[in-house]
Amino acid sequence: MIMISENVFSVGVKDWNRRLFDALIPLPKGTSYNSYLVKGSDKNALIDTVNPGFEKELIKNISEITDLRKLNYLIMNHAEPDHAGSIPVIMERSSAVLITTKKGAEMAKIYYKVPDNRIKVVKEGDTINLGDKTLRFIEAPWLHWPETMFSYLVEDKILFTCDFFGSHTAFGIYDEDVEDLISNSQRYFGEIMMPYRAMGKAAIEKLKNYKVNMIAPSHGPIYKNPEIILDQYKKWTAGETREKVIIVYTTMWNSTEKMVETIMKPLIAEGIEVARYNLANADIGDIAKDLVDSRAIILGAPTVVGSLHPLALHGLQLVNTLKPPIKYGVILNSYGWGKGAVVKIIEQLPKSIEPVGAVEINGPPTDDKEITDIGVKLAQKIKQG
Ligand code: FEO
């Protein structure tokens, strides 16, 4: 338990051991489930809870500050179980009223069996008065579920954003404690928020009306310097890309890998940043991070049984799911006795990505010219913006 402002406490937990999220995303540094207790002169409110399995630790942290039975409000900024999974225990041990959006109320009934008479629905600008402290609610839907909202502590100017501005790391309490925080936040943005860039941009637009001294997300460190993460989120939600290409490939007998090495040379010579991932050993979170600001993608895959290698299919599906702001694409393929991978990739490549070139080679590559020329063309496209 830590006091982050006068009578505002961080009462959440750290999950040092968790290594996978959503059965997809590796968490090399664990994560945290931040929960906050605001103690007003008359009433108190708990903002978000913790992942199931950590209820006892949450209750212990709350009990160091107040009697849980006297909790007045439980605020659900987001209904996903890593933040809302302990709602049933908190509701059972207190007479708190659950505060959430209209959509959140529907979800609280379905997921957590919260009865109607213990839910108060709030909308944009609504407030609850805790005595000397006031919480104002800001609707921020689809970050990354439909019911999401922010809570703003008016007197302390603290913004509680749940997943938004979060990062999966158990390290540190505040932004200044975590050396690789922006890189970690970019990874998180790529995994969770990138498909909802437009909604993120709209939410940031709303925040212009608020003076924010501190951002307190429900994963990762608290921002004492909110502009650090706000500046990054403005770029990421706007889909700003750099002179950068991400290469995502699979290779069985190194032919596709040789093609990758050939195309990298003109790109590097032209000063293009290259992020290269072999899907056989890549961390999906690293790929998600580099998809956030890459302007181009090179997909490499061997043909397997008339189609593309299943790992490459997974990589392509990841691009379709995460919806990065990539503008240009190149496809590299080596086949044994029959084609098939390039057609499949073109069919499934997002329409927002302009194909700049595709190379199909029977067996190992022997002539570099075609691939080099495509690399030069891609570098020119990337530099055009
Ligand atoms: Fe951290 Fe969408 O839950």
Residues whose N, C-alpha, C, O or C-beta is under 5 A from the ligand:
A	BS01	FEO	E80 D82 D163
